[in-house]
Amino acid sequence: MASLVTDTRFAAPDDVYQALIDSHRDLTPDQSAMLNAKLILLLANHIGDAEVVAQALAIARKGVM
């Protein structure tokens, strides 16, 4: 069973965060939601492990409810 890696793996995490923020610039709320959905599906496909994706979803949902 694979485990979700939650430790920072980026050399420059602030740059990655800024790129995420910049990708939403000038988008409507609906376009922003679509961008997020597409990004999630692309990254989930890249991970390619349903258990790891499920772990990520569970962790992400905890901060929302």
Biopython code that builds the backbone (N, CA, C, O; Angstrom):
import numpy as np
from Bio.PDB.StructureBuilder import StructureBuilder

atoms = [
    (1, "MET", "N", (0.837, -1.189, 0.000)),
    (1, "MET", "CA", (0.000, 0.000, 0.000)),
    (1, "MET", "C", (0.879, 1.249, 0.000)),
    (1, "MET", "O", (1.768, 1.391, 0.839)),
    (2, "ALA", "N", (0.627, 2.134, -0.929)),
    (2, "ALA", "CA", (1.373, 3.378, -1.024)),
    (2, "ALA", "C", (0.826, 4.388, -0.022)),
    (2, "ALA", "O", (-0.340, 4.328, 0.369)),
    (3, "SER", "N", (1.679, 5.307, 0.380)),
    (3, "SER", "CA", (1.271, 6.359, 1.306)),
    (3, "SER", "C", (1.475, 7.720, 0.671)),
    (3, "SER", "O", (2.408, 7.933, -0.103)),
    (4, "LEU", "N", (0.601, 8.618, 1.008)),
    (4, "LEU", "CA", (0.705, 9.989, 0.546)),
    (4, "LEU", "C", (1.897, 10.654, 1.221)),
    (4, "LEU", "O", (2.053, 10.570, 2.440)),
    (5, "VAL", "N", (2.738, 11.316, 0.431)),
    (5, "VAL", "CA", (3.874, 12.071, 0.955)),
    (5, "VAL", "C", (3.380, 13.482, 1.232)),
    (5, "VAL", "O", (2.900, 14.162, 0.325)),
    (6, "THR", "N", (3.493, 13.927, 2.481)),
    (6, "THR", "CA", (3.035, 15.279, 2.828)),
    (6, "THR", "C", (4.185, 16.218, 3.169)),
    (6, "THR", "O", (3.963, 17.405, 3.408)),
    (7, "ASP", "N", (5.396, 15.705, 3.193)),
    (7, "ASP", "CA", (6.559, 16.563, 3.418)),
    (7, "ASP", "C", (6.813, 17.401, 2.167)),
    (7, "ASP", "O", (6.561, 16.942, 1.053)),
    (8, "THR", "N", (7.305, 18.618, 2.341)),
    (8, "THR", "CA", (7.619, 19.478, 1.210)),
    (8, "THR", "C", (8.707, 18.839, 0.365)),
    (8, "THR", "O", (9.751, 18.431, 0.873)),
    (9, "ARG", "N", (8.445, 18.758, -0.935)),
    (9, "ARG", "CA", (9.403, 18.163, -1.861)),
    (9, "ARG", "C", (9.887, 19.175, -2.891)),
    (9, "ARG", "O", (10.623, 18.819, -3.812)),
    (10, "PHE", "N", (9.482, 20.425, -2.744)),
    (10, "PHE", "CA", (9.876, 21.466, -3.680)),
    (10, "PHE", "C", (11.087, 22.218, -3.149)),
    (10, "PHE", "O", (11.181, 22.512, -1.958)),
    (11, "ALA", "N", (12.004, 22.521, -4.048)),
    (11, "ALA", "CA", (13.162, 23.332, -3.661)),
    (11, "ALA", "C", (12.724, 24.747, -3.310)),
    (11, "ALA", "O", (13.304, 25.385, -2.431)),
    (12, "ALA", "N", (11.695, 25.234, -4.002)),
    (12, "ALA", "CA", (11.189, 26.595, -3.785)),
    (12, "ALA", "C", (9.662, 26.541, -3.698)),
    (12, "ALA", "O", (8.981, 26.902, -4.659)),
    (13, "PRO", "N", (9.111, 26.093, -2.556)),
    (13, "PRO", "CA", (7.660, 25.947, -2.444)),
    (13, "PRO", "C", (6.893, 27.250, -2.642)),
    (13, "PRO", "O", (5.776, 27.228, -3.159)),
    (14, "ASP", "N", (7.461, 28.375, -2.246)),
    (14, "ASP", "CA", (6.773, 29.650, -2.434)),
    (14, "ASP", "C", (6.582, 29.968, -3.921)),
    (14, "ASP", "O", (5.578, 30.568, -4.306)),
    (15, "ASP", "N", (7.542, 29.568, -4.750)),
    (15, "ASP", "CA", (7.422, 29.784, -6.191)),
    (15, "ASP", "C", (6.278, 28.952, -6.776)),
    (15, "ASP", "O", (5.552, 29.417, -7.655)),
    (16, "VAL", "N", (6.123, 27.731, -6.288)),
    (16, "VAL", "CA", (5.040, 26.867, -6.753)),
    (16, "VAL", "C", (3.699, 27.456, -6.318)),
    (16, "VAL", "O", (2.751, 27.500, -7.102)),
    (17, "TYR", "N", (3.624, 27.902, -5.080)),
    (17, "TYR", "CA", (2.397, 28.530, -4.588)),
    (17, "TYR", "C", (2.058, 29.756, -5.436)),
    (17, "TYR", "O", (0.901, 29.950, -5.810)),
    (18, "GLN", "N", (3.050, 30.576, -5.739)),
    (18, "GLN", "CA", (2.814, 31.777, -6.546)),
    (18, "GLN", "C", (2.326, 31.404, -7.941)),
    (18, "GLN", "O", (1.452, 32.076, -8.488)),
    (19, "ALA", "N", (2.876, 30.343, -8.523)),
    (19, "ALA", "CA", (2.418, 29.890, -9.841)),
    (19, "ALA", "C", (0.954, 29.464, -9.788)),
    (19, "ALA", "O", (0.192, 29.733, -10.716)),
    (20, "LEU", "N", (0.561, 28.798, -8.699)),
    (20, "LEU", "CA", (-0.847, 28.418, -8.536)),
    (20, "LEU", "C", (-1.744, 29.647, -8.454)),
    (20, "LEU", "O", (-2.792, 29.706, -9.097)),
    (21, "ILE", "N", (-1.329, 30.618, -7.666)),
    (21, "ILE", "CA", (-2.099, 31.851, -7.530)),
    (21, "ILE", "C", (-2.177, 32.584, -8.871)),
    (21, "ILE", "O", (-3.244, 33.047, -9.273)),
    (22, "ASP", "N", (-1.039, 32.685, -9.554)),
    (22, "ASP", "CA", (-0.987, 33.392, -10.836)),
    (22, "ASP", "C", (-1.869, 32.727, -11.892)),
    (22, "ASP", "O", (-2.430, 33.411, -12.747)),
    (23, "SER", "N", (-1.995, 31.411, -11.841)),
    (23, "SER", "CA", (-2.791, 30.709, -12.848)),
    (23, "SER", "C", (-4.276, 31.071, -12.755)),
    (23, "SER", "O", (-5.025, 30.844, -13.704)),
    (24, "HIS", "N", (-4.704, 31.627, -11.629)),
    (24, "HIS", "CA", (-6.105, 32.013, -11.436)),
    (24, "HIS", "C", (-6.366, 33.486, -11.765)),
    (24, "HIS", "O", (-7.511, 33.935, -11.781)),
    (25, "ARG", "N", (-5.303, 34.215, -12.023)),
    (25, "ARG", "CA", (-5.452, 35.648, -12.279)),
    (25, "ARG", "C", (-6.357, 35.889, -13.492)),
    (25, "ARG", "O", (-6.219, 35.228, -14.521)),
    (26, "ASP", "N", (-7.254, 36.813, -13.361)),
    (26, "ASP", "CA", (-8.181, 37.241, -14.417)),
    (26, "ASP", "C", (-9.219, 36.185, -14.791)),
    (26, "ASP", "O", (-9.855, 36.305, -15.839)),
    (27, "LEU", "N", (-9.406, 35.169, -13.977)),
    (27, "LEU", "CA", (-10.439, 34.169, -14.233)),
    (27, "LEU", "C", (-11.696, 34.496, -13.434)),
    (27, "LEU", "O", (-11.620, 35.065, -12.344)),
    (28, "THR", "N", (-12.827, 34.140, -13.973)),
    (28, "THR", "CA", (-14.073, 34.248, -13.221)),
    (28, "THR", "C", (-14.081, 33.136, -12.166)),
    (28, "THR", "O", (-13.282, 32.204, -12.257)),
    (29, "PRO", "N", (-14.960, 33.216, -11.176)),
    (29, "PRO", "CA", (-15.043, 32.125, -10.201)),
    (29, "PRO", "C", (-15.312, 30.763, -10.857)),
    (29, "PRO", "O", (-14.748, 29.754, -10.436)),
    (30, "ASP", "N", (-16.166, 30.731, -11.881)),
    (30, "ASP", "CA", (-16.438, 29.460, -12.574)),
    (30, "ASP", "C", (-15.198, 28.951, -13.313)),
    (30, "ASP", "O", (-14.905, 27.756, -13.288)),
    (31, "GLN", "N", (-14.476, 29.855, -13.966)),
    (31, "GLN", "CA", (-13.251, 29.453, -14.661)),
    (31, "GLN", "C", (-12.200, 28.962, -13.665)),
    (31, "GLN", "O", (-11.485, 27.997, -13.934)),
    (32, "SER", "N", (-12.112, 29.626, -12.526)),
    (32, "SER", "CA", (-11.168, 29.228, -11.483)),
    (32, "SER", "C", (-11.498, 27.833, -10.960)),
    (32, "SER", "O", (-10.601, 27.016, -10.754)),
    (33, "ALA", "N", (-12.780, 27.562, -10.747)),
    (33, "ALA", "CA", (-13.192, 26.233, -10.299)),
    (33, "ALA", "C", (-12.880, 25.185, -11.357)),
    (33, "ALA", "O", (-12.474, 24.073, -11.022)),
    (34, "MET", "N", (-13.065, 25.523, -12.633)),
    (34, "MET", "CA", (-12.753, 24.587, -13.706)),
    (34, "MET", "C", (-11.248, 24.314, -13.777)),
    (34, "MET", "O", (-10.825, 23.174, -13.971)),
    (35, "LEU", "N", (-10.450, 25.364, -13.619)),
    (35, "LEU", "CA", (-8.995, 25.184, -13.601)),
    (35, "LEU", "C", (-8.599, 24.250, -12.461)),
    (35, "LEU", "O", (-7.791, 23.342, -12.654)),
    (36, "ASN", "N", (-9.165, 24.469, -11.273)),
    (36, "ASN", "CA", (-8.862, 23.593, -10.133)),
    (36, "ASN", "C", (-9.249, 22.151, -10.423)),
    (36, "ASN", "O", (-8.484, 21.235, -10.123)),
    (37, "ALA", "N", (-10.420, 21.938, -11.002)),
    (37, "ALA", "CA", (-10.870, 20.579, -11.304)),
    (37, "ALA", "C", (-9.950, 19.913, -12.311)),
    (37, "ALA", "O", (-9.594, 18.746, -12.151)),
    (38, "LYS", "N", (-9.564, 20.644, -13.347)),
    (38, "LYS", "CA", (-8.659, 20.081, -14.354)),
    (38, "LYS", "C", (-7.299, 19.743, -13.741)),
    (38, "LYS", "O", (-6.732, 18.685, -14.014)),
    (39, "LEU", "N", (-6.789, 20.641, -12.918)),
    (39, "LEU", "CA", (-5.499, 20.409, -12.282)),
    (39, "LEU", "C", (-5.554, 19.180, -11.384)),
    (39, "LEU", "O", (-4.642, 18.353, -11.401)),
    (40, "ILE", "N", (-6.614, 19.059, -10.605)),
    (40, "ILE", "CA", (-6.777, 17.912, -9.715)),
    (40, "ILE", "C", (-6.802, 16.622, -10.516)),
    (40, "ILE", "O", (-6.130, 15.656, -10.153)),
    (41, "LEU", "N", (-7.568, 16.591, -11.603)),
    (41, "LEU", "CA", (-7.646, 15.375, -12.413)),
    (41, "LEU", "C", (-6.311, 15.051, -13.082)),
    (41, "LEU", "O", (-5.925, 13.884, -13.152)),
    (42, "LEU", "N", (-5.609, 16.060, -13.572)),
    (42, "LEU", "CA", (-4.289, 15.832, -14.171)),
    (42, "LEU", "C", (-3.306, 15.259, -13.156)),
    (42, "LEU", "O", (-2.590, 14.300, -13.443)),
    (43, "LEU", "N", (-3.279, 15.858, -11.967)),
    (43, "LEU", "CA", (-2.343, 15.391, -10.943)),
    (43, "LEU", "C", (-2.738, 14.022, -10.393)),
    (43, "LEU", "O", (-1.872, 13.198, -10.099)),
    (44, "ALA", "N", (-4.035, 13.777, -10.253)),
    (44, "ALA", "CA", (-4.494, 12.462, -9.807)),
    (44, "ALA", "C", (-4.087, 11.393, -10.816)),
    (44, "ALA", "O", (-3.652, 10.307, -10.434)),
    (45, "ASN", "N", (-4.230, 11.700, -12.104)),
    (45, "ASN", "CA", (-3.809, 10.772, -13.143)),
    (45, "ASN", "C", (-2.300, 10.544, -13.077)),
    (45, "ASN", "O", (-1.833, 9.417, -13.241)),
    (46, "HIS", "N", (-1.546, 11.602, -12.840)),
    (46, "HIS", "CA", (-0.089, 11.489, -12.742)),
    (46, "HIS", "C", (0.305, 10.588, -11.569)),
    (46, "HIS", "O", (1.219, 9.772, -11.683)),
    (47, "ILE", "N", (-0.388, 10.744, -10.453)),
    (47, "ILE", "CA", (-0.125, 9.895, -9.284)),
    (47, "ILE", "C", (-0.435, 8.445, -9.632)),
    (47, "ILE", "O", (0.355, 7.546, -9.344)),
    (48, "GLY", "N", (-1.582, 8.226, -10.249)),
    (48, "GLY", "CA", (-1.931, 6.903, -10.735)),
    (48, "GLY", "C", (-2.205, 5.860, -9.679)),
    (48, "GLY", "O", (-2.174, 4.665, -9.970)),
    (49, "ASP", "N", (-2.470, 6.280, -8.470)),
    (49, "ASP", "CA", (-2.737, 5.343, -7.375)),
    (49, "ASP", "C", (-3.982, 5.827, -6.637)),
    (49, "ASP", "O", (-3.949, 6.841, -5.940)),
    (50, "ALA", "N", (-5.078, 5.090, -6.800)),
    (50, "ALA", "CA", (-6.355, 5.512, -6.224)),
    (50, "ALA", "C", (-6.293, 5.645, -4.708)),
    (50, "ALA", "O", (-6.947, 6.518, -4.138)),
    (51, "GLU", "N", (-5.514, 4.787, -4.047)),
    (51, "GLU", "CA", (-5.407, 4.865, -2.582)),
    (51, "GLU", "C", (-4.719, 6.153, -2.144)),
    (51, "GLU", "O", (-5.134, 6.780, -1.170)),
    (52, "VAL", "N", (-3.678, 6.546, -2.854)),
    (52, "VAL", "CA", (-2.968, 7.784, -2.515)),
    (52, "VAL", "C", (-3.868, 8.990, -2.768)),
    (52, "VAL", "O", (-3.899, 9.922, -1.964)),
    (53, "VAL", "N", (-4.598, 8.975, -3.878)),
    (53, "VAL", "CA", (-5.527, 10.069, -4.168)),
    (53, "VAL", "C", (-6.607, 10.141, -3.089)),
    (53, "VAL", "O", (-6.976, 11.233, -2.658)),
    (54, "ALA", "N", (-7.113, 8.997, -2.653)),
    (54, "ALA", "CA", (-8.126, 8.965, -1.585)),
    (54, "ALA", "C", (-7.567, 9.543, -0.292)),
    (54, "ALA", "O", (-8.267, 10.266, 0.416)),
    (55, "GLN", "N", (-6.312, 9.231, 0.022)),
    (55, "GLN", "CA", (-5.674, 9.800, 1.223)),
    (55, "GLN", "C", (-5.588, 11.320, 1.103)),
    (55, "GLN", "O", (-5.875, 12.039, 2.060)),
    (56, "ALA", "N", (-5.198, 11.802, -0.063)),
    (56, "ALA", "CA", (-5.082, 13.256, -0.271)),
    (56, "ALA", "C", (-6.441, 13.933, -0.142)),
    (56, "ALA", "O", (-6.557, 14.993, 0.473)),
    (57, "LEU", "N", (-7.461, 13.321, -0.721)),
    (57, "LEU", "CA", (-8.812, 13.893, -0.619)),
    (57, "LEU", "C", (-9.274, 13.955, 0.830)),
    (57, "LEU", "O", (-9.856, 14.954, 1.252)),
    (58, "ALA", "N", (-9.023, 12.901, 1.590)),
    (58, "ALA", "CA", (-9.436, 12.880, 2.987)),
    (58, "ALA", "C", (-8.739, 13.968, 3.790)),
    (58, "ALA", "O", (-9.373, 14.648, 4.597)),
    (59, "ILE", "N", (-7.450, 14.135, 3.577)),
    (59, "ILE", "CA", (-6.700, 15.169, 4.299)),
    (59, "ILE", "C", (-7.190, 16.554, 3.893)),
    (59, "ILE", "O", (-7.384, 17.415, 4.751)),
    (60, "ALA", "N", (-7.392, 16.777, 2.609)),
    (60, "ALA", "CA", (-7.847, 18.091, 2.123)),
    (60, "ALA", "C", (-9.228, 18.424, 2.660)),
    (60, "ALA", "O", (-9.501, 19.574, 3.005)),
    (61, "ARG", "N", (-10.100, 17.430, 2.734)),
    (61, "ARG", "CA", (-11.472, 17.659, 3.214)),
    (61, "ARG", "C", (-11.504, 18.025, 4.695)),
    (61, "ARG", "O", (-12.371, 18.787, 5.120)),
    (62, "LYS", "N", (-10.576, 17.497, 5.481)),
    (62, "LYS", "CA", (-10.545, 17.807, 6.922)),
    (62, "LYS", "C", (-10.440, 19.308, 7.168)),
    (62, "LYS", "O", (-11.026, 19.817, 8.124)),
    (63, "GLY", "N", (-9.713, 20.013, 6.333)),
    (63, "GLY", "CA", (-9.518, 21.441, 6.533)),
    (63, "GLY", "C", (-10.680, 22.279, 6.059)),
    (63, "GLY", "O", (-10.681, 23.496, 6.245)),
    (64, "VAL", "N", (-11.680, 21.646, 5.444)),
    (64, "VAL", "CA", (-12.792, 22.389, 4.870)),
    (64, "VAL", "C", (-14.039, 22.315, 5.732)),
    (64, "VAL", "O", (-14.853, 23.238, 5.722)),
    (65, "MET", "N", (-14.199, 21.256, 6.461)),
    (65, "MET", "CA", (-15.436, 21.024, 7.200)),
    (65, "MET", "C", (-15.334, 21.541, 8.616)),
    (65, "MET", "O", (-16.288, 21.430, 9.385)),
]
sb = StructureBuilder()
sb.init_structure("model")
sb.init_model(0)
sb.init_chain("A")
sb.init_seg("    ")
for serial, (resi, resn, name, xyz) in enumerate(atoms, 1):
    if name == "N":
        sb.init_residue(resn, " ", resi, " ")
    sb.init_atom(name, np.array(xyz, "f"), 0.0, 1.0, " ", f" {name:<3s}", serial, name[0])
structure = sb.get_structure()
